[in-house]
Amino acid sequence: MATLPTQQKPITMDTFLSGIWKENPVFIMLLGLCPALAVTNTTFNAIGMGAATL
C-alpha cells in the first residue's frame, strides 16, 4: 500500500520563541544564577534583577 505524504505544520513565531525562551534549560539555569552572582547596589537594579528571574 502506498502511504500519503503527511503535511507538516509550519513553524510559527510562537513555536520559535517557545524553544528559545520557555523550553531552553541552559537559559533557565543561567537566569537562576543571576541573583546569586549579581551585586545590586541600587533599588532600581534590584527590581530589574528580580523581574528578570521571574
C-alpha positions in Angstrom: 0.0 0.0 0.0 1.2 3.5 -0.8 1.1 6.0 2.1 0.2 9.5 1.6 2.7 12.2 2.5 1.9 13.9 5.7 1.7 17.6 5.8 4.0 19.4 8.2 2.7 22.3 10.2 4.7 25.5 9.5 6.8 26.7 12.4 5.2 29.8 13.8 6.9 32.6 15.7 5.2 31.4 18.9 6.8 27.9 18.5 10.2 29.5 17.7 10.1 31.8 20.7 8.9 29.0 23.0 12.0 27.0 22.1 14.3 29.9 22.9 12.6 31.4 25.9 10.4 28.9 27.7 11.9 25.5 26.9 15.6 26.2 27.0 17.2 24.6 30.0 20.5 26.4 29.6 18.8 29.8 29.5 16.7 28.9 32.6 19.7 27.8 34.6 21.6 30.9 33.6 18.7 33.1 34.8 18.6 31.2 38.0 22.3 32.1 38.7 21.7 35.9 38.2 20.6 36.7 41.8 23.5 34.7 43.3 26.1 36.3 41.1 24.9 39.8 40.8 25.7 42.7 43.1 22.8 45.2 43.1 23.7 48.5 44.7 20.5 50.4 43.8 16.9 49.6 44.3 16.3 50.0 40.5 18.9 47.4 39.7 17.5 45.0 42.3 14.0 45.3 40.9 15.3 44.7 37.4 17.2 41.6 38.5 14.2 40.3 40.4 11.9 40.8 37.4 14.4 39.0 35.1 14.3 35.9 37.2 10.5 35.5 37.2 
